[in-house]
Amino acid sequence: MTSLPQVHLVDDDPDVRAGVSLLLRSADFRVRSFADATGLLQAITPETAGCLVLDVRLPDMDGLALQARLQERGILMPVLFITGHGDIPMAVRAVHAGALDFLEKPFDDRVLIDGVGRALEVDRRQRRRREETTALRRRLDALTPRERDVLQGLLDGKPNKRIALDLDLSVRTVEIHRSHLMHKMGARNASHLARLVLDEGAAGYGEEA
């Protein structure tokens, strides 16, 4: 089960951790704080929901290295960096590597609160998208080999008669396979089926061999 969304704050300065945690909790965010990257990496998994607020400079690794380590582990939570004046070039590189934003210390409280709110919404949308894609792949895996053949023909825009000819089947048999696969995929019609498969990026479908 996916955990409840939390803000995961990493900063080696105890005063900053305490102040930022208090600020975010006052805005009704759930917060976990860590003094270093190692503590964070031991506490979260790809299933952990929420966002990350990271100091660019940490005692055990810098923000870019931590960001890369998280991505290697499949931890894709949105990242907000907080940075001192001299760390801005590193923070810019972090944004180019996928971080959502960076804030220069001292930052405005409202800017941080708004940024965290956006990051949590991004995480929610991304997780919903991944869940939908996973569910679609399960439905695709439930298709029989012949239903997959018919599906590919439909995605290629072929009518039932053409699919029947290509597969050396009767039109009635193609219609039966089509009905079964539409039911398994939860598709209302052929155009809905195409949107389900192609919009979710199901690998191997809708592409020329």
N, C-alpha and C positions, 0 to 999 in steps of 0.2 A: 504494500500500500504506500502511495506517495505521501511523504511527510507534509505537514502544514507549512505554508510558505514562511520563511524567516529571512531576516537580514543577517548575513554573516560578515561581521566586522573584524578586520585584521589590522592591528596597529600596535607597535611595540611600546608606545608611550601610554602608561596607565591612565594618565589624566585625560588624554584624548579618547581612549576607549571608554572611560567612565562618562565623559561629557557627551560624546556622540551617542552612546547607548541610551543615556537619559533623554536626549533630544528625540531620538527615534521612537522610544517607548512612549514619550508624551504625545506622539502623533499616532499612537495605537499600532505601531509595528512590533512584531515579535523579533527579538534581537539575541544573537549569540556572538560573543566576542572572544577573540584569540590574540595572544601576544606575538605569535609567529606563524609562518606558513606551515610548518610541520604540524602544529596543533590543528589547523584547518583541514589539512589533507587527511589527517587521521579521523576526522569527525564527519566528513561528507562523502557522498557517493553520487553516481549519476542520477539516482532517484530522488535526491534531496531537492526540495523545491525552495525557491526564493531567489535572492540576489546576493552579490558580493560587494562589499565596500572595503577596498584594499589600499593600504598605504603603499606607495611606490617603493619605498626603501624599507626593507625588513631585515632583521638580524641574520636570518638563515638563507634567504635568497631574495633577489629583487623582484619587483612586480612582474616584469616581462617573463622571467623564468617561472614564476608561479603560474602566470596565465597559461604558458605553454604546457606546464605539468598538468594543469586542470583539463586542458583540451585533450591531452594524450589519454587521460583517464575517462574521457567521455562526459566530463562535468561541464555543462554548457550554460550554466546560470549566467545572466547578464552581470557585467562587472562595471562598477564605478570606482575610479581611482581617486584618492586624495593625495595631494602632492605639495611639497614645499617648492619655493620659487626655483631652486636649482634643478628640480627634477622634471621640469616641464618637457624638455625634449624626450625623456624616457616615456612620460605619460602620453605624448603625442604618438610615439611608436606603438604604445599599448593600444591606443584607440584604432590605429591602422591594423593592428592584429586582431581586432574584434571587440575591444572594450566599448561599452556604451558611451562613456563620458569620463572626464576627469575634472576635479575641482581643486583649485589652488587654495592652500591654507593662508590665512584664515578665510573660511568660506561662509557665505550667508546661510543661516539655518534653513530658511525657506527653500533655497536652491537645493540643498541636500535632501530635504524632505520630498520636494517635487521630483528630484532625480530618482530617489528610491521608489517612489510611487510608480514612475514610468518603468523602472527596471522590473518591478514585480509584475506589472501588466505584461511586459514583453515576455517574461518567463511563463506566465499563465498561457499566453497565446502559443508560445513555442511548444509547451508541453501538450496542449490540446491538439496541436497539429501532429506532433509525434504519435500521440495516442490514436488519432484517426488513421494515420499511415500504418501503424502496427495492426489495427483492426482490419484494415483493408487487405494487408498482406496475409492475415490469417484466412480471410475469405477466399483470396486467390489460391492459397495453399489447399483449400478444401475442394477446389474444382478437380474433376477428373481430367486425364490427358485429352480426351475428346472434347470436353467442354472448353478446355484451354484453346484447342484448335479453332473451335467455333468463335470464341472470344476474339482471338487474333483476327479472324476474318471480319468480324463486326467492326473492330477498331480500324481495319484497313478500308472500311466503307463498302464492303461487298454485300450484295443482297443474298438472301438465303439460297437462291438457286445457284449463284456462283460459288458460294461456300460448299454447297452440296456437290457440285461438279469437281471442285478442287480436292475434296476429301473423299470422293467416291462414295457418297452417301445419298440416301433419298432426301428430298426436301423435307418430308415429314420428320425424318430422324433429326435433321438439323434443327427443325422447329422445336422438337422435344428437348434437345440439348440446350438450345437458346433459352427456353422457358426455365429449365433447371438452373442454368448459370445466372439468369436474371434474378431468380429467387434467392440463390445463395449470396449474390453480391448486394442484394437489397436495392436493386436499380428499378426505377419506374418505367424507363423506356431506354432505347438505344443511346440517345444523346446523354441521358443521365449516366448511363453505364460508362460512356466514354469520358465524361467529366470526372467520375469517381476514379477511374484508373489513371488517366493522364494527368489530372490536376494533382494527384497524390504522388506522382512520379514513380509509379510501379515499374521497376527495372525490367526491360525486355519486352514491354508491351507498347504497341503503337509505333515501333521502329522497324525499319526495313532490315531484313536479315542480311 
